[in-house]
Amino acid sequence: MCLEFAKFCPNIIAVDKNEKGLLETSKLVHKETNIQIKFYVCDLRHKKAIDELSTSVLKEFGKVTVLVNNAGVMNAEFITDLTHDSIEDCFRVNVLSHFYLIHAFLPSMINKIDENSSSGIPVKFRHPRGHIVCVSSIAGRVPLAGGADYCASKAAALLFSESLELELLKLGVDDEIRVTRILPFLLNTDMFKGVTPKHPLLFPTVDASYCANRIVQSVRLNERVVYVSARYRILPILQILFPTKTIHCLYEYANTGMYVDQLKLYRKKVGAFS
């Protein structure tokens, strides 16, 4: 995603808890675009870490104009097998980090800029400007056996972003600060390694680079809701239109109940995904 954004923006800030991954991304972006991205190691499970991150970013850059809430974790366990810590970690990353990051960076988009920051923009020239991207999931619209915590957290993230959009409207800055919701499903990333759809033509695995391209495109086009694979758009509609038994038959046909089993088997072989 950094590589895609670097095609249009010279100032890229990447955040991850994996320093090795950040270094690899930084080298790739510099090689392909000659742009040196700034990166920070941060564990989004912890508010204190996010506060320290925002202090550093705002001090150096003054403001953030595009915020992509892309971090996510999936435990792939049945409800009774989930530990309290794993449930809380899922919600800390998938939901609470959105709140904390918005707390940290939305004021600078609205231009309530801390005078101690590096921004030298005179007050009279400051105008609201920004774009917030919430990367949720189809799983935030439809349930998945073995994904209760993940589905619930992604649904929460969706409603959070919808409420944020209404608040921006209430503040009168909705034309200047946009909100986009991204709903992918089954990306070929580490999170879903090991999952093989029973009917790939109907329920395809989506290439992560395509998803990154769509995210950048959605920001440039000011799109509100993006289903990364358009055919998944019908799933929430079917959920509303058809009786429960029919929906259950569709789940059985798609073999969605096996997704978690496949994930658990793969993770057992290679070690837990973190």
C-alpha positions in Angstrom: 0.0 0.0 0.0 2.9 2.3 0.8 4.2 1.7 -2.8 0.8 2.7 -4.3 0.5 5.8 -2.2 4.1 6.8 -3.0 3.0 7.2 -6.7 1.0 10.2 -5.6 2.4 11.5 -2.3 6.0 12.2 -1.4 5.5 12.0 2.4 4.5 8.4 3.5 4.4 7.3 7.1 4.2 3.6 7.8 3.4 2.0 11.1 3.7 -1.6 12.2 4.8 -3.6 15.2 7.1 -5.6 12.9 10.3 -3.6 12.3 11.6 -6.1 9.8 8.5 -5.7 7.7 8.8 -1.9 7.9 12.5 -2.0 6.7 11.6 -4.3 3.8 8.7 -2.0 2.8 11.0 1.1 3.1 13.6 -0.5 0.8 11.0 -1.5 -1.7 9.4 1.9 -1.9 12.8 3.6 -2.2 13.9 1.2 -4.9 10.7 1.6 -7.0 10.0 5.4 -6.5 13.2 6.9 -5.0 11.0 8.1 -2.1 12.2 7.5 1.5 9.3 6.7 3.7 9.2 7.4 7.4 8.3 4.4 9.6 7.5 3.9 13.2 7.4 0.7 15.2 4.2 0.7 17.2 2.0 -1.9 18.9 -1.5 -0.7 18.3 -2.9 -2.8 21.2 -1.6 -0.2 23.6 -2.9 3.4 23.8 0.3 4.7 25.3 2.2 3.5 22.2 -0.3 5.3 20.0 0.0 8.5 22.0 3.8 8.3 21.7 3.5 7.7 17.9 1.1 10.6 17.4 3.4 13.0 19.4 6.4 12.1 17.2 4.4 12.3 13.9 2.8 15.6 14.6 6.0 17.1 15.9 7.8 16.1 12.7 5.1 16.6 10.1 2.6 19.0 11.7 -0.4 17.1 10.4 -1.7 14.0 8.7 -3.9 14.3 5.7 -4.6 10.6 4.9 -5.1 8.1 7.7 -5.5 4.4 6.7 -6.6 2.2 9.6 -5.4 -1.1 8.1 -4.2 -3.1 11.1 -6.1 -6.3 11.9 -5.9 -9.6 13.7 -7.9 -12.8 13.4 -7.8 -15.5 16.1 -9.7 -18.2 14.1 -11.2 -19.9 17.2 -14.6 -20.9 18.3 -16.1 -18.7 21.0 -15.6 -21.2 23.8 -11.9 -21.7 22.7 -11.0 -18.0 22.8 -9.0 -16.7 25.7 -9.9 -13.4 27.4 -6.6 -11.9 26.3 -7.0 -13.0 22.6 -10.5 -11.5 22.6 -9.3 -8.2 24.1 -6.3 -8.0 21.7 -8.6 -8.5 18.7 -10.7 -5.6 19.8 -7.8 -3.4 20.8 -6.3 -3.7 17.3 -9.4 -4.0 15.1 -11.6 -1.4 16.9 -10.0 0.6 19.8 -7.0 1.6 17.8 -9.4 3.4 15.4 -10.7 5.5 18.2 -7.2 6.3 19.5 -5.8 7.2 16.1 -8.8 9.4 15.3 -8.3 11.1 18.6 -4.7 11.7 17.7 -4.9 12.8 14.1 -8.4 14.2 13.3 -7.8 17.5 15.1 -4.9 18.2 12.8 -7.1 17.5 9.8 -9.7 19.9 11.1 -6.7 22.2 11.7 -6.8 22.4 15.5 -3.0 22.3 15.2 -0.9 22.3 18.3 1.3 25.4 18.2 4.2 23.3 19.4 4.1 21.2 16.3 6.4 21.8 13.3 3.6 23.3 11.2 4.4 26.9 10.2 1.1 27.5 8.4 -0.5 30.8 9.5 -3.9 30.3 11.1 -5.7 32.2 8.4 -4.4 29.8 5.8 -5.4 26.6 7.6 -8.4 24.8 6.1 -9.9 21.4 7.1 -8.5 18.7 4.8 -8.2 15.0 5.2 -9.3 11.5 4.3 -9.8 8.6 6.7 -9.9 5.0 5.5 -11.4 2.2 7.5 -10.3 -1.2 6.3 -13.0 -3.5 7.6 -14.2 -6.7 6.0 -17.1 -8.5 4.5 -17.0 -10.3 7.8 -18.3 -7.1 9.4 -21.5 -7.6 7.4 -22.0 -11.4 7.5 -21.0 -13.9 10.2 -18.4 -16.6 10.1 -18.2 -19.7 12.3 -15.0 -19.5 14.3 -14.7 -15.8 13.6 -17.1 -14.3 16.2 -14.5 -11.9 17.7 -13.2 -10.9 14.2 -16.7 -10.4 12.8 -17.9 -8.4 15.8 -14.8 -6.2 15.7 -15.1 -5.5 12.0 -18.8 -4.7 12.4 -17.8 -2.3 15.2 -15.2 -0.7 12.9 -17.8 -0.2 10.2 -20.3 1.5 12.5 -17.5 3.5 14.0 -16.6 4.9 10.6 -20.2 5.6 9.7 -20.8 7.5 13.0 -17.6 9.4 12.3 -18.9 10.4 8.9 -22.1 11.7 10.5 -20.0 13.7 13.1 -18.0 15.3 10.3 -21.3 16.2 8.6 -22.5 17.7 11.9 -19.2 19.7 12.2 -19.7 21.0 8.6 -16.4 19.6 7.3 -17.7 16.5 5.5 -16.7 17.9 2.1 -13.2 18.6 3.3 -12.6 15.4 5.4 -13.8 12.2 3.7 -14.4 8.8 5.2 -14.0 5.6 3.1 -14.9 2.0 4.2 -13.0 -0.8 2.5 -14.6 -4.3 2.6 -12.2 -7.0 1.4 -12.5 -10.8 2.0 -10.0 -13.6 1.7 -6.9 -11.6 0.7 -3.8 -13.6 -0.1 -2.0 -12.2 3.0 -0.5 -13.9 6.0 -3.7 -13.6 7.9 -5.6 -15.9 5.5 -2.8 -18.3 4.5 -4.0 -21.8 4.3 -7.6 -21.0 3.3 -8.8 -22.5 0.0 -12.3 -21.5 -1.1 -14.5 -24.4 -2.2 -15.9 -22.3 -5.1 -13.1 -19.9 -6.1 -15.1 -18.5 -9.1 -17.9 -17.5 -6.8 -15.8 -16.6 -3.8 -12.3 -15.7 -5.0 -9.2 -15.0 -3.1 -8.3 -11.4 -3.7 -4.7 -10.3 -4.5 -3.4 -8.0 -1.8 -1.7 -5.7 -4.3 -5.1 -5.2 -6.1 -6.6 -4.4 -2.7 -3.9 -1.8 -2.0 -4.5 -0.3 -5.5 -8.2 0.0 -4.8 -7.6 1.7 -1.5 -5.5 4.3 -3.1 -8.0 4.7 -5.9 -10.8 5.1 -3.4 -9.0 8.0 -1.7 -8.4 9.7 -5.0 -12.0 9.3 -6.1 -13.5 10.0 -2.7 -15.5 6.8 -2.7 -17.5 6.0 0.4 -17.8 2.2 0.4 -15.7 -0.2 -1.6 -16.2 -3.9 -1.9 -12.8 -5.0 -3.1 -14.3 -7.9 -5.0 -17.6 -6.6 -6.4 -19.4 -10.0 -6.2 -19.1 -9.9 -2.4 -21.5 -6.9 -2.5 -24.4 -9.3 -2.8 -23.8 -11.2 0.5 -25.2 -8.6 2.9 -28.2 -8.3 0.6 -28.8 -12.1 0.6 -28.5 -12.0 4.4 -31.5 -9.6 4.5 -33.7 -11.1 1.8 -33.6 -14.8 2.4 -34.8 -16.9 5.4 -32.3 -18.1 7.9 -32.4 -21.7 6.7 -31.7 -20.6 3.2 -28.7 -18.6 4.4 -27.4 -21.6 6.3 -27.6 -23.7 3.2 -25.6 -21.1 1.3 -23.0 -21.1 4.0 -22.8 -24.9 3.7 -22.6 -24.7 -0.1 -19.7 -22.2 0.2 -18.1 -24.4 2.9 -17.3 -21.3 5.0 -17.3 -23.5 8.1 -14.1 -25.0 6.8 -12.2 -21.7 6.6 -11.3 -21.6 10.3 -10.4 -25.3 10.3 -8.0 -24.6 7.3 -6.5 -21.6 9.1 -5.9 -23.5 12.3 -4.3 -26.4 10.5 -2.0 -24.1 8.5 -1.1 -22.1 11.6 -0.4 -25.3 13.6 2.0 -26.4 10.9 4.0 -23.1 10.6 3.4 -21.6 14.0 0.8 -19.1 15.2 0.2 -16.0 13.1 1.0 -12.8 15.0 
